[in-house]
Amino acid sequence: MSTGNGEVFEIGIMARVTWNLHSLNNEGTVGNVIEPRTVVLASGQKTDGVSGEMLKHLHAQAVWLLEQDAGALCAACRKLDPRKAEENPELKGVKEPAEAVGLAIRCALCDLHGFLRTAPPVSRNSTVEFGWALGLPERTYRSLHLHARHSLESRTKQEREEKPAQRGQAAEGEGAEGQEQPPTGQMLYHRPTRSGEYAVVSVFSPWRIGLNEVGYRYVIDEEARRHRYQLALGAYRAMFMHTDGAMTSTRLPHVEAMRGVVAVSGRQFPVPLLSPMAEDYGDKLQRLQAQEPGLTVAGFDGLDQFCEVLNGLAERRPWVLDKAGVK
């Protein structure tokens, strides 16, 4: 599972993850039914999905959690404010785009996950990108469960008579004419549960860490860039070690398996990304490794091996773009 050595330009993660009995991402509620996410593939098949927005949010949350130095985050990101640099008071009054971006990306979260600011109108693309987690159509299953939420007041008369003090009334006074009766209704609703094997794809661009892409100049030093690089890799480990998402208070997924490939580009060239929806994606990546200089492909079978690959990558350094100025 060697990932090579030297500087890292880009990292691609392609995996199949088996989540059992989850409801990580939903469309919303229609009446009393919670609708699961449904996407349509190029083949016309419909399948279950977990959006890239959800996965990216989980990675950003992990970055925030792992960053021990509060001073490394802007005032907005310390509170996990999704507006990020837009609410950074240090940028107030700044009019030049290059200066605004340079100041904004001194925050680790704004740097790694990007931002959009309206005054001046500047943006930064995320260094971490996620696609949809797509359920393999022939290996993904859904069920809908009926739930009833009972009112605490919907008890039998006999139960109420046994505890008159808790009702603030004498047992014999219950049912008296004109006295309001406790509600006896219940709320019925339907919740989805899904199980299946999901194709996950993500790309991380270490070469862009700390790079002001208005003037193409690195605005933080090498050690700060390496720290953020390791922070992003740690966030990948964290988000797959503890799967989070919607409705996990009662539908925490049973993670059964995780297998796939981590591709690493060790030269100034994009890393190849192939969908794990295809059965032969791993074989094709292995063949590409033999053809492309600087490309390393490491397979893994299990969360432990995935973390081992990322720990090995953490020993390397992010790529320095030779066309960019260095602080």
N, C-alpha and C positions, 0 to 999 in steps of 0.2 A: 504493500500500500504506500510506496514511496511517492512523494509529491515533488521530488527534485529539490533544487536549492537555488539560491540567488534571488533576485527581485521578482515580484509578482505583478504582472500587468492586469490580468483579469482572472476571475474564478467563476466557473459555472457549476451549479449544483443541479443534478437531474436524478430524481428518485421516485420510487413507488412506496407509498406509506399506506399501511392498512389500519384504518380507524373503524372500530366497532362501536355501534350504539351511540352515535353522536348526533348533535344538531348544531354544528359549529357556525353555520351561516344560513340565514333565511331571507326570503324576499320581504316578508312582512305578514300582517294579519288581515285576513278577509273574513269578516264576520267573527265567528269563534274558531276559525281554523288558521293555524300558523303555516304559511306556505314555504316549503324548502326552496333553495336555489336550484334553478334548472337552466341548463345551457344547451345550445344546439351545436353539434360538431359539423365539420365539413362534409361528412358522410350523410348528414341529415338526421343522424341519431340524436336523441335527447339523453342527457345524463345529468348526474348530480355534480355540483361544483361548490367550491369555497373560493371566494373572490381574492384576487391579488391584493386588493385594498385591505382585506382582513389580515392576510399574512404579513403584509408590510407594516401594518399597525402593530402587530405582535412583535416584529423585529425591532421597531422603534421603541416600543415599551421596554424591551429587554436591554437595549442600549442605555436607556434612561436609568434602568434599575442597576446595571453593572457599573456605570460611571460613578466612582466614589467621590470625585472632586466636584463639588457644586459650582466652583468657579469656572469649570470647563463648559458650563451650559449658560445660555443667556437667561434673562429673567423669565421669559415666557416658557422656555423649555424646562426650567426647573419645576414648573407646575404642569408639565406635559400639555401646554396650551397648543392645540393643533395649528394655530396661526403662526407659530414660530417667530421668524424674523419680523413679521408684520407688527408684532407687539413688543419688539426689542427697543427699550427706551434709548439705548445708546445710538440708535440710527435716526433719532428724531432730528430733523433739520438737515440731514445729509441729502444732497441733491445729485451728486455724481454717482452713476451706476457702479463704476469700478470701486469707488470707496465704500459704497453701501454693501456690495457683495463681500469685499475684503473684511469689513467689520463683522458682517453676519456669520461668515464661516469660521470665525474664531470660536463659535459655539460648536461643540462636537456633534450635536444632534442636527442642527441646521446644515452642517457640512455633509454629514453622512446621508441624511434623508431628504435634503432639499427643502426649498421654500418658495413662496411667491409673495412679492411685496409690491404694493401699488404706488408708493411714493418714496423714492423714484420707482418707476415701473421696471423691476428687475426680477429675475427668477433664477433658481438653481435646480437642475435636475438631480434626482437622487443618485447616489453611488450604488445603492442597493435596489434591485428591481425584482419583482415577483410576477409570474403569470398566474392564471387560475389553477387551483388544484382540481384536477378533473377526474371524476370517477370513471374507471374503466367500465364501459356499458355492460359488458357481460359479467362483471364482478362487483357490481354495486346494487344494493337492495334498499328499499324503503318500506316503512310501515307507519301507520297513523294510529295514535293511541288516544282514547277518550279519557279525559280527566274531569273530575268534579271537585270544585272548590266549595266546601260547605261553610255556611255562616256559623260562627261560634255560638250564636243565639238560637240556632235551629236544634233545639233539644225537645225531648218529649215532655209532656206535662208532669209525668212521674219524676223525671230527672230534676225539673225545676222545683217541684215540691220538696225534694230531698235536700235542696240547697237554697232555702228562701233568703238566707242572709246575704248570699252572693247576688241575689236579684234586687235586694233593697226593698223587699215587700214580703208580706206574710203569705204563706202557702195558700191559706184559705181565701186570700184576696185575689188570687189569679183568676182570670176569666171574668172578672166583674164587668158589668156593663159600662161602657165608655172608656175602659182601660185599654191602652194600646198593647197589642199582642206582639211578641217577638217575631221577627221575620223567620220564615221556615224555608225560604227558597235556596237554591244552589245554582252555581254558575258552571255550565258544561262547556268544555273547550277541547279542541283536538291539537295534539302536538306531534310533530314528525320525529322519527328516529331513523337514522341511516347507518348502514354498514357497508364497507367496501374497500377496494384498493384504489388509491388515488395517485395520479401522476403529478408530481411537483417539480417546478422549474424556477430557478433563480439565478441571477448573475450579479456579481460584485466587482466593481472597478476600482481597485486600490490606487491606481495611477492618478485618479481624480481627487484623492483625499487632500484637503488643504489647498487645492488649486483654484485660484480666482480666474474663472473662465471669461471674464470681461477683458482683462489684460494678459491672461495666461501667465500668471506668476504665482508661485507657492507663497502663501502668507504665514505659514507656521513652519517650525523647524522639523528636522528629520525625526527626532525622537517623539515629538507630538504626533506626527503622521503615523509612526509605527504604533503608538499607543491606540490611536483611533482604528487602525487596521486590526489590531488584536481585539479591540472592543467589538467591532462588527462581527468577527469570527466567533467571539464568545456569545454574541446575541443569537447567532444561528444555532449554536449548541443549546442554548437555554430554551429557545422556542420549540425545539423538537424534543427536548428532555421532558418538558411539561407542556402538553398541548392545551392551548387556551382558545377561547372564542365565545360564541353565543351559547347561552343556556347550559354552561358547564356546571352550574350549581346543582343541577339534577341530571345532566347528561354528559358527565365527564367521559371523554372517549377512552375506550380500552385500546391502547396502542399495541397491536399484535406483531407488526413487522415493519422494517424499514430497510430497503436495499436500493442501491443505485450506483452513481458514478460522480466523482468530483473531477472536473477538467480544469487544468491550470495552464494559463499562457505565460511563459517566461520570456516572451519577447514582445515588442511593440506591435501586437497583432491581436484582433479579437478572439476570444475563446469560442469554440463551436458549441452551439446549443441544439440538441435534438430532443424531441418530445419523448418522454418515457411512455407515452401512449403506444408507441411502436414496440413490438416484442424484441426487435433486434437493435435497439438504440445503443446498447452497451457495446455490442460487437462492432458497430459502425464507428463508434468513438475510438475503440481500440485500433481499428485500421487507420483512422485519421492520425493517431499518435505516431504511427510509423511513417506517415507522409509529411507531417508538418513539423518543422524544426521548432524547438522550444515548447512544444505541447506535451503535457504530462497528464495521463488519465489514471485515476486511482479508483478502483471499485471497492464497494463496501457491502457487507451483509449484516445489518444490525446497527442499532443506535450506538453501541460501543465502538464499532469500527468507524462509523461516521465521525464520531468525536475524536477518534485517534487520528484520522486524516486531517481534521481541522487543527488539532493541536500541533501536528507537524508543520502545517502551513503557518501557524503563528510564530514559528521560529524564523521565518523569512521576513523580508522587508518589502514595503510597497514600492512599486516602480516609480522612478523619477523621470518625467517627460523631458527629453533632451532639448526640446524647443522652448521649454518654459524657464523663466527666471527663477532663481531660488533665493529665498530670504537670506 
